[in-house]
Amino acid sequence: MTDPTGPDRDASQGMSATLITNIARLRARAEAEEAAAPLGSRIADRITAFAGSMTFVLIHLVLYSTWIAANLGWLPGVPRFDPSFVILAMEASVEAIFLSTFVLISQNRMAAASDRRAKLDLHINLLTEHELTKLADLVARIGERLGLPETDSEFHEIRQDVEPEKVLDALEEDENSASSD
C-alpha cells in the first residue's frame, strides 16, 4: 500500500467523492460532445490546433525562408520560380483565408459550449439561491422556536427568494443608462 502522505498520493485526495464523480461525469460529457461533433467541426478544430502550434510556425519559417532565399538567388543550383513573389503572396493570402475560416468555425463551437456552461451555471446558482433561502427560513423558524431574537437586520432579505427576471431587468436598465451617458 502507498503512503498517503508521500509523493505518490492520489491527486484527488482531499476532494469529496461527489466532486471526484462530478469531474469524471463532466469529462465524460465533454468527450461525448467531442465525439458527436460534426466531422467538419472536428477537422476545423484539429487544423486550428495545429495552426496555433510552434510546429506550424517552424514549418512556415522554413518554407517561406527557403522560398524567399531561392527567389532572391541565394541558393545555388535552385532556379528562381517566383522572382516577383506574386505566387508567394497569393499562397499566403489563400492560406490566411482558410485558416481564419477554420479559426472562426472553432470559435463558434467554443462559444456555443461556453453559452451552455453559462446557462448551467445560472441554473445551478438559481437553485442554490433558492435552497439557501429555504435554509435561512428554516434557521429563522428554529430560532423563533428556541426563543432566539433575530439580530441581523438583513436576515429578512435573505429569507426572500430572488426573482431572476427582476435582476435581469435591473441589469438591462443599468446597461441602458450607462450606454446613454
Secondary structure as the mmCIF struct_conf table of DSSP 4:
data_model
#
loop_
_struct_conf.conf_type_id
_struct_conf.id
_struct_conf.beg_label_comp_id
_struct_conf.beg_label_asym_id
_struct_conf.beg_label_seq_id
_struct_conf.end_label_comp_id
_struct_conf.end_label_asym_id
_struct_conf.end_label_seq_id
TURN_TY1_P TURN_TY1_P1 PRO A 4 THR A 5
BEND BEND1 GLY A 6 GLY A 6
TURN_TY1_P TURN_TY1_P2 PRO A 7 ASP A 8
BEND BEND2 ARG A 9 ARG A 9
TURN_TY1_P TURN_TY1_P3 ALA A 11 GLY A 14
BEND BEND3 MET A 15 MET A 15
HELX_RH_AL_P HELX_RH_AL_P1 ALA A 17 ALA A 36
BEND BEND4 ALA A 37 ALA A 37
HELX_RH_AL_P HELX_RH_AL_P2 LEU A 39 ALA A 51
TURN_TY1_P TURN_TY1_P4 GLY A 52 GLY A 52
BEND BEND5 SER A 53 SER A 53
HELX_RH_AL_P HELX_RH_AL_P3 MET A 54 ASN A 71
TURN_TY1_P TURN_TY1_P5 LEU A 72 GLY A 73
BEND BEND6 LEU A 75 LEU A 75
TURN_TY1_P TURN_TY1_P6 PRO A 76 GLY A 77
BEND BEND7 PHE A 81 PHE A 81
TURN_TY1_P TURN_TY1_P7 PRO A 83 SER A 84
HELX_RH_AL_P HELX_RH_AL_P4 VAL A 86 ARG A 145
TURN_TY1_P TURN_TY1_P8 LEU A 146 GLY A 147
TURN_TY1_P TURN_TY1_P9 SER A 153 GLU A 154
HELX_RH_AL_P HELX_RH_AL_P5 PHE A 155 ILE A 158
TURN_TY1_P TURN_TY1_P10 ARG A 159 ARG A 159
BEND BEND8 GLN A 160 GLN A 160
HELX_LH_PP_P HELX_LH_PP_P1 ASP A 161 VAL A 162
HELX_RH_AL_P HELX_RH_AL_P6 PRO A 164 SER A 180
#
